[in-house]
Every structure is written in C-alpha cells, then in structure tokens.
Amino acid sequence: MKVVHLSESLPRTRETEVIGRQLLRSATSVGANYRAACRARSKADFINKIGIVEEEADETLLWLELIIDAKLLDRHRVKVF
C-alpha cells in the first residue's frame, strides 16, 4: 500500500513516528470499515458504517495535510500518494 511506503519515508523523529502511526491507523481503517459496510445487515447499518469510513478518510486527509504543512515531506511526493 502506498500509505505504508509514505509513512516509512517520513524522517525518523518522535513527532513523525506519532504522525506516521496515526496516518497508518486512519488510512487502513478506511479499507477495513468499507469492507464492513459492504457486509452491512441493513440499510441503517450500511449508513452508519459508511459514515465511519468518511470520518476515517477525513482524518487521513488531515494527517496528509499536516505532513505537507509541516514540510515533513515534499508536497509532490504526498500528492503522488
């Protein structure tokens, strides 16, 4: 996965370890929760689970923006992701 490689390419500092871990957690959660949404038992269950997917995707975007804004990686490298 590209997000794994992106997090591995962050400089090794205490701060980037936290950011990288959070990025990995939220990005991988998108896929896991989407899979769960596809197996929803009802329309209401699907709506609830897809809402979680949206929240995790938004959090992933936050971490990517933070990486760019803090100049931890070049903007073009993150955009390729």
N, C-alpha and C positions, 0 to 999 in steps of 0.2 A: 504494500500500500504506500502511496505517495506520502501520506501524513507521517508514517513511520520514518521514512527517509528524511523528511523535512525536520522532524524533531531530533533525529540523530545528527543533523547538520548544524544545530544550534551550538554556539560557543559553550564550553563547559564552565559554567558558573553556578553558584547556588540559585540565583534568580532564574536562570534559563532552565535549570532542572525542574523547578516548580512549574514554569510556564509550559515546558515541553510535556510534562506529565499531565497537566490539565488539558492541553491540546489533544494529546493521545486519548485521554479518557472521554472527552466530549465527542471527538470525531468518530471513535469506534462505537460509541453509544448510538450514534445516528443509525448506523447499519444494523446493530442489534435490535434497536427499538422499531425500525422499519420492518424488519423481519417479523417481529412480534405483531405489528399492526396488520401485516398481511395474513396473519393467522387469527385475527380477531374473531370472537364468537358472535358478535352483534355489531350493528352499525354504531351504536353508542360506544362500544369497546374500541372499535376502529378509530372513531373520532378522538377518543381520549388518548389512545396510543400514538396516533399521528401528531397530536399536539405535543407530546413529549419529543418526538422526532424534530419538530420545528424548534422547540426550545434548545435542544442539544446542537442543532445546526447553527442557531444564532449564537450560542456560546462558543462554538468552534470559530465562527467568524470573528468574534471578539478577540480570541487569542491570536488569530492570524493578524488582525489589525494591530494588536499590541506589539507583536513581533516586528511589524513594519514600522510603526510609530517610534518604537524604542531603537530602531536601526540595528536590531539583532541579526537580521538577515536582509539582503538586498530585496527591494520591492519586486523586482522582476523574478527573482528566484521563488518568492512566495506566490506570485501570480501564476507561475507555471503549475503550481500545485492546484 
